[in-house]
Amino acid sequence: MLFALEHYHRPRTLAEAGEQLASDSGARVLGGGTRILTSRDDSVRSLVDVTGLGLDGLELGGEEPFLGATARLQDLVDAPAVQGYYGGILSEAAYLSNPSRLKRNVATVAGEILEAGRLGVLSAVALALGARLVVHDEGECDLEEVHVNGLSGIVTAIRLEPEGEGRTIGFDTVSVVETSNPMALSVAWVEVDSGKVVSSRIVMGAIGPHPVRLRAVEEILQGESPDVALIERAARDGLEGVQIGDRPGLSGDYLCHLVRVTVRGALSKATGIVGT
């Protein structure tokens, strides 16, 4: 609970919201509130509610797909346009982010991507899809950079990679049961042209404080023809330098093994190659 909370603002414009946020070092942006309202952050003294500013649009066709910052997770599950984008990967990620429909009807896209931490399934998928955050009065910034350095402005939308010939994505996760938080997850976005990998983003989630790209895996894939042997080599050699700490009941070595399993699975699904 926010026991130090003193003020609640409901601005009528983005400019007004920006002014309220900038004028108070203890102010935080409020979307769905499913995370911030249950936190114990005593530094939060004011909330700036942006849910009435028309930031809930969804556009996933064409060359500039985007998710509105205050669109609800349930919107991603239900919207036909989202279900058809990259085989419904965003719909699946939104569902896995929270098994409760009640909470999905409240939680916002931007809040889930920015605040979910290591358990951010949607955040991992967005990172693999090249997510760039549109920040009011500040332009765009990479989600990967925000995960590391944080963000102080108001996110209005999340831009994603457009669909295109040769571009595919795969997702794999390991959980004790289907509805539990994943012990490890990986997302693989791959672009193939003339039988060769020309670009890829491989993301590991559920391990550290936020999802991260596995660039060593991407380097192994670059310029190669996807097959079972390449996927196996990428999952094995691309994780050689990755250090994963122990977790209660799970050793770092075992977690690294799980990541390898999910990287193989995600790449297999993205490329359509079975047998890994």
Order of alpha helices (4+ residues) and beta strands (2+ residues): beta-alpha-beta-beta-beta-beta-alpha-alpha-alpha-alpha-alpha-alpha-beta-beta-alpha-beta-beta-beta-beta-beta-alpha-alpha-alpha
